[in-house]
Structures are given as structure tokens and as C-alpha cells.
Amino acid sequence: MLLLFTCFLCLILSSAQTSFDGIASARLLDDQLQDCAFKAFSTPKTGEPYDAQVPSNLTGIKVSAMRLRSGSLWDKGVQSYKEFKIPKGVIERPYVKRIVLVYQNLGNWSQNYYSLSGYSYLAPVLGLLAYDGTNLLASNLPELELRAYHKPILVNFTYVKNTSPYGSLAKCVYFDLFGSIRFDNLLNGNVCQIFEQGHVSIVVESNASPQAHWKNEFKFKIVIICLAGGIVLLFMFGLLIGRMRRAKQETKIKQMELEADCSETLNIVYIGNAKVPSALGTRTPPKIENDYVP
């Protein structure tokens, strides 16, 4: 039981650490791209997209920003914002007067920030995040909660690879802002549907990538190390139990010897075929209680 618990705990910790690192890096990227998107505004017009520039170390990622009135988003939606079509009835929480929708296209960085073991990307990871648009000079803003209540937000992927393995079915994958992953059916025309902000793409099952092999090998090594550690712990635990039993037995023997030394030895006599103990003599002489004899 101790060995199994140790191995299970090590595997859980290694998986949790890998997942946490992926979420943390993706969230740091969101903050950086939000800052880039807000810098694209000079004299922004409502409902107009503004493409932003990204640092040289993120070349290949596309970012855009669009500023809207909150009431307009609810009443009219957005017919076309890059690959996104936002219907009427989308609400943000908490409520703000002006909202900025930040568009992300991670391009060839998709696998780096949203690694998905056992799957290959047929399209880049696209993101749609909502922020408070009151102060366009703000940075590191928390995302608003953006949710569609009546109809889903449609994502029409314009570029999709045609390299899916034979018999494999392409599907939509959605990543929320907390690391959860959800798969859904791909609609005709390479369209995915979502009901809240986050990141979305098209994937297909495939053989494990080299990075996935490395992760599996890393986890295997951790399990082996934990297994060896568990065996050592189990061996030490067995030695401790054995030592405790021997100590208890030695204490019991010493107690029995002490009791034997303190007790009086009786002679053994035979009465017929029976062997019984016999005292050497009367230990307490009789005493007449009353010397008077009538």
C-alpha cells in the first residue's frame, strides 16, 4: 500500500507540475498580447479592428484589438471579427461601459503554448479575450467573463491543413482560461462553436510527437525513481516492524524469566500415573486459637 501510494503521488505531482507550467506560460502570453493590443489604439473608432505589433521574439503571432460599447455587443453582436462571428446576446461580467475584444492567432507557436499530447494541429490556435476598455493605457488587465447565451460564437477557420491520417476524424478543441480542455464536433466549412471566451483550434488524433515522447519518457523515469524509492521505504519499514517485534518478544521473555526467578519452586510427585506439584512442607504452622480445653 505504501509503495503504490508513493508511485501514485509522484505521478500526480509530475503531471500537475507539467500542466501548471503550461497554463502559467499561456497566461503570461495573454498578458503580453493584451499590452500589445492596447498599444495599437491611437484614436480608435468603435467597431473597427486594429492590428498590433508583437515583439520580435514572438514573430508569427498575430494580434488585433476592437473596441465596442457594451450595449452594442449585446444588441448587435459582431458580424465579422477576423475568424470570429459574435451573435447578439453576448454579455460580459462584470459590466463595463466599453469593452475591448483582443484577437489572437498563435500561428506556429500554437504547439508551444497549448501542447496536446496525442493530437496534431490542423489549424492555428485562435483566441478571443475580453477586457475593460475604459483605460486604453492599462496593462496586465484581468479578463472579463464573456459568455453567449442564445447562440454560440462561430469560429470559421480559413486555413486548415489537409494532412489528417486516414480514418482520423478532425474535431474542435477548446481551452478555457483555467486550463480545462473540451472537444467538440467540427461543423461543415471548418467551423467551431464556443459559448465563452478562450482559445480554440482544430486537431486530429495522431502518433505521439517527439515532445510527447519526451514527456512520456520523463514521466516513466519519475515512476521508476518513485518505484525504487518506494521499495527502499518498504524495506526500511519492514526492518522497523521486525525490530519492534523482536524487541517486544525479548521484553516478554525477560518478564517471564523475572517472574520465574521470583516464584517458589515446587517439587513434583507422582500419584498413580499423575504428575502433580507438591510443597516441601507446611509453610505456616497451625496455631490453636484457644488453649482452654474443657
N, C-alpha and C positions, 0 to 999 in steps of 0.2 A: 504493500500500500504506500509506504514512504517513497519507494523507488518510482512508482507510477505517478505519484503526486509531484515529485521533483521534476520529472521529464515534462509532464503536462504544464507545469508552471513556467518552465523555461521556454517552451514552445509558444505559450500565450504571450509571454513578455517580448519575445523576439518579433512575433507578428504585430503586436501592438506598437512596438517601437518603430517598425518599418512603416506601418500605417500612419502613425503620428508624424513622422518625418515628412511623408508625402503631403499630408494635409497642411502642415506648417509652411512648407515651401510654396505650395499653391496659394495660400492665403497671403503670404508676403508678396507674391507676384501680383495679386489683386490690388493690394495697397499701392504698389509701384505703378501699375497701369491706371489706377484711378487718378493719381497725381499727374500722369502724362495726359490723360484725357481732359482734365480740368484746365490744363495749360493751353489746350487747343482753342479755348474760347477767348475772343477779343471783344467783339461786340456781337454776342450771339443772338441769332434770330430763333424765335420759338419754332420747334418742329424741324429745324434744319440740322443735318448731321455734320460734324466737324471731325475730320481725320486728324489724328495726333501723331507725333513723332515719338519713337521709343529709343532708349539708349542703344548704343552700338553693340553692347553685349546681349541684347535681345532682338537683334536683327532677324526678321522673318515673322515677327508678331505684329498684327495689325490691331489698332485701337481707334475707336471713334466715340464721340460723345454727342448726345442730343438732349436739349433742354426743353421741358414741357411744363405746362400748367397741370396741376394735379387733376382739376376738374375736367380738363380736355382729355386727359388719358382715360378717365372713367367714361366720359360721354362718347368719344370718337375712337379711341384707340390709336394705333399707328398702322396704316396700311402697308408700309414697306420701310423697314429699317435694316439695311443690309439683307441678311437671310431671314430676318425675323418679321413675322406678321402678328401684330398685337391686336386682339379684338377689343371690343367695348366691354366694360365691366371689369377692368383690372384695377385693383386698389392697392395702395401702399400703406404700410404701418411702420412707425407712427405717421400720422398725417402731416404733410408739408405742403406749402403753397406751390412751390416749384420743385420739380424732380428732374434729375439728370440720369439718363439711361446710358451706361457705358457698355459698348460693344467690344468683344474680344475675339480675335481669331488667332489661335496659338500656332497655327501652321505646323512647321516641322518640330516645334517644341512640345507638341501635344503629349507624346510618349514620355517626355522628361518630367512633366508635372502631373500627368494623370496616367501613370503606368497601370496597365490592366493585364495581369498575367493570364495567358491562355487565349488572348484575343489580339487581333490586328486591327489597326485603324484604317478604315476606307475613306475617311474624311477628317479634316482637322477639327479639333475641339473648339467649339464656339461658346462664348459666354455672354450673358446678359445680366448686368447687375444694376441696381437702382440706388441712387444716393440723394441726399438732401441738396437741392440746387440753390439754396439761399445765398451761400457764400462760395463763389467760384474760386476763391484763393485758398480754400481749405484743403488740407491733405490728411491722409490716414483717417478718412471718414468711415464710420460703420455703415454697413449696407442696410438699406431699408428692406422690410419684408414685402416683396412684390408677389401678388397672387391673382390668378384669373379665376373668376367664379362661375361664369356662364359658358364660355367657350375656351378651348385651350389656345395657348400661344403656338403658332406653327413655325417650324424652322425648315426652310427649303434649302437643302444643300446643293449648291451649284457645281461643286467639284467633288466627285466620288470616284475612287479607284475601282477598276473592273478586274481586280485580281483576287477575288474571293475563291477559296478552294472549292473543288467540285462537291456538290452536295451540302455545302455550308450555307446557312441562312443568315443574311445580314440583318442586324437589329439595331435599334436605337439604345444608347446608353446615356443615362443622366446622372450627374454628380451634383449633390447639393452642397451648401457651404460648410457642412459639418462632417463631410467625409463619407456620407452614405451613397450607395450606388444602386441604381434601379435600371432594369432593362425593360424595353417595350418594343412592340411591333413597328416595323418600318412601313410607312404608308406609301402609296403609289407616288412616283415622282420624287423619290428620295426625300420624303418629308417626315419629320419627327414632331411630336406634340408634347408640350410641357405645360404645367399649370403654375409654376413658380420660377423665380429666378435661379440661375445656376449655370452649369456648363453641360453641353450636350454634344454628341457625336454619333457616328455610325461605325459599328465594329462587326467583325466576323470572327468566329472561333478559328483558331489556328494552332499550329505546333508552338511550343513554348519558345520564346525569343531567347537570345543569349543572355539578356539581362534577367529574364525569368529563370533560366538555368542557374545563373549565378546566385540568385536569391534562394532557389531551392537547395543548392549546394551549401549555402551559408546556413540555412535552417537545419540541414542534415548534420552539419558539423556541430551546431549548437546542441542538437538532440544527442549526438554521440558524446559530447562533453558532459552533458547533463546525465546521460546514462552511466558514464564512468563515475561521475561524482555521486550519483545515487547508489551505485554498487559499493563505493567506499563508505558512504554513510551507513548503508545497510550492514556492511561488515563490522563497522565500529559499533553499531547498535547491537549486533549480535554478541560481540565481545563484552559489551556493557551488561547485557542481560545475563550472559554466562557468569560473569564475575559476581553479579548480585546474587545469583542462585548459589554459587559456591560459598559466598560469604554467609548467606542465610543458613546453609547446611552446616558450615563449620560452627556457627554460633549455636545451632541446635545441638550438635554433638557435644560441644563444651558444656552446655547447660545440663545435658544428660549425664556427663561424667561428673559434674559437680554434685548433682543430686545423688549419684551412686556413691560418691565419697562421703557424703553427709548422712546417708541412711545406714541402718544397722543390718548386718549380715545375719541371716537365719540359716540354721542347719537344715539339711534335707534328710528326711527319714522315709522309710518305706512302710506302708501299712497295706499289707497284702500286695497287690500289684500296683498300688497307687503310690506316687511320689509326691510328698507334701512337705512344706517348710515346718520347722519345729524350733521353738525358742529353747535356749540353753537352760533356762530356769525361770522361776517367778521373779520378775523384776521388782515387784512391790510386795513385801511380806505382809501377810494378813495381820490385822490388829483387832483384838476383841474390843468391842465398843463399851462393854460393861463388865467389870471384873466380878460383880456380885453374882453368886450362884446360890439360889435358894436351897 
